[in-house]
Amino acid sequence: MTGATLSGESRLDASSTQPPVLRAGDWLSLPVRPRSLVLGGILIVAILLTGLLTLTLGKLGIALGDLVPTLLGEGEGRDEIVLTAFRGPRLLVGIAAGAALAVSGALFQTVTRNPLGSPDVIGLTAGASAGAAAFGLMWPGILPLPVGALVGAFAAMGLVFFGTGTGFSSPARMLLIGIGVSAMSLAFVQWVLVRAGKEQATVLATYLNGSLAARDWDHVATIWVAIVVLIPCALLLSRRLQLVEMGDEQADALGARSNSARALSILVAIGLATAAVSVAGPISFIALVAPQIARRLSRSAGPNILASALMGAFLLSFADLLTQQLPIPVTLPVGVLTAVLGGIYLGYLLVAQWRKGTI
């Protein structure tokens, strides 16, 4: 084995059969794979290009030649307003919410060992929808809509936690109880919508589809604080989760402590998903699709935290760009477009599995 010192206690270990591993003391062990690095570089360029198009296209777009002065605070008044009040916060919330949802999905899929594991499946987003419906229409004025969504998300996760009888330590029970909680939450949402007036139901339906319109700097601060705090936690857990994927017995034998790794990962995933829901609504399919695309492109085992985060950030910001620039009379909520993209991807997966003869 060879090694190359990076800085301080950090070092890069490599062998002829295993990928190099970036280590920092005993608390960080991160495999460095060339294919993942290339994928990460491509995704960063794609996110920057999407951000450039978001800021410059359309009637409100900032002229390309004025973009750099505007970013440096030396632009004209109109451009400064567009950047600071409209498209800047919207873009930053989209990037961070996409990353948060994708990492949340990657963690759920790893601990459940199920490619369909995501906040959508275990009832978190449906619970957030029920909370938004309750505090937006049944008891208006008690809590803001995003806070109501957070209450609903935590209530749903509480039901899953106690419903399994074993907390978050049993993936199979968690999925089954989560599906039940999700169904009950959606039934509650439908009941509230039936009781509501047409105008109120329209406003709530827009939120429930997931939207990045009219975001402000409070939303930016909320989601980026969650990103800065929780994604490093996910990275710290990623090595143990790679072992958990091999099975609990093997993971415990190698010192991964599978039960605690699973419980901590689920808490981190819930935190990321609820932060994203609180600023953008229950946007569907990003948490389900982004980790799977990242894993297939990187061809790496484990949760692929950074690749998933970049993929989710790109998918959501790109979908939001499309909703702003599509030549249709009505601006769609971004959640409608992510649902369409997610359905296309699931269809591709089904066709691929059918060709392989596995279904």
Salt bridges, closest charged atoms under 4 A:
ASP13 OD2 - ARG11 NE 3.68
ASP13 OD2 - ARG23 NE 2.87
ASP79 OD1 - ARG78 NH1 2.82
ASP216 OD1 - HIS219 ND1 2.99
GLU245 OE2 - ARG295 NH2 2.79
ASP248 OD1 - ARG113 NH2 2.66
ASP248 OD1 - ARG262 NH2 2.73
ASP320 OD2 - ARG90 NE 2.82
